Amino acid sequence: MTQATNTTSTAPHKVRIWDLPTRLFHWLLAACIVALVITAKMGGNAMNWHLILGQVVLALLVFRIFWGLVGGYWSRFGSFIPSPAALQRYMHGKSTTQDRAGHNPLGSLSVLAMLIVLIAQVASGLISDDEIAFSGPLTRFVSGDLISQATGYHAHWGQYLIYGLVVLHVLALIWYSIKGDKLVPAMVTGDKLLQEPVPASRDTAGRRALAVVLALLASALSWWIQQLGQSAAF
């Protein structure tokens, strides 16, 4: 009887960590980043696709901000932004299951850095002008000096920061996979096997419907911003 109880208590708990909207956001954003890099390097007519992809990424980032406030438990900013205590526990190898259930503390900081850098890259793209064939939709609202600075950042430092964070992200995935923490499958299925129970993310039909509404709002905002540039041409 005791042996059966111990076996039950040590059995892993299957917990829904990443809801479907978060998973779709993650993979769509990854695909868009790859496509943006390719179209930027190709130049020419590919810049038309670069502009469209930038509009999609803007919508995705706006959606992620919305979802970070009302999404599943582990997708909310309040859940995955690490506290100083959690960060200290992780650095000393004493982190709890709760600390690592979603992103571990260092992974959370990496995600925040990626979101901030991507927001800066999209924002700089909106006010960039290569003086050849591309002009961001918001250039008419800012000064020439700011346009020059934004264009320089977007074409150089901004993309280098993204490259660095992407490489760091991939290396971290490989490292944790070697250690037995399968992060990629969790972002595909949404579930993790944990040694202790933790709060699960709500991933119901109602929550997914809410995500669709927020995605439509984010897309409408991104489209409206893009139209500001087109209306200036008439």
KAGICOR-V342774 format. One record per backbone hydrogen bond with DSSP energy under -1.0 kcal/mol. NH is the residue of the N-H (numbers start at 1). CO is the residue of the C=O. Records with the same first field share a line. If there is no record, write none. Layout:
NH=CO  CO
//
This chain:
5=1
6=2
7=3
8=4
9=5
10=6
13=194
15=192
17=190
18=190
23=19
24=20
25=21
26=22
27=23
28=24
29=25
30=26
31=27
32=28
33=29
34=30
35=31
36=32
37=33
38=34
39=35
40=36
41=37
42=38
43=39
46=43
47=44
48=45
50=46
51=47
52=48
53=49
54=50
55=51
56=52
57=53
58=54
59=55
60=56
61=57
62=58
63=59
64=60
65=61
66=62
67=63
68=64
69=66
70=66
71=67
75=72
76=72
77=68
79=76
80=76
81=77
87=83
88=84
89=85
90=86
91=87
92=88
93=90
94=89
100=96
101=97
108=104
109=105
110=106
111=107
112=108
113=109
114=110
115=111
116=112
117=113
118=114
119=115
120=116
121=117
122=118
123=119
124=120
125=121
126=122
128=125
130=134
136=128
138=126
139=136
141=138
142=139
147=143
148=144
149=145
150=146
151=147
152=148
153=149
154=150
155=151
156=152
158=153
160=156
161=157
162=158
163=159
164=160
165=161
166=162
167=163
168=164
169=165
170=166
171=167
172=168
173=169
174=170
175=171
176=172
177=173
178=174
179=175
180=177
181=176
182=180
183=181
187=183
189=185
190=186
192=15
194=13
201=16
208=204
209=205
210=206
211=207
212=208
213=209
214=210
215=211
216=212
217=213
218=214
219=215
220=216
221=217
222=218
223=219
224=220
225=221
226=222
227=223
228=224
230=226
231=227
233=230
234=231
//
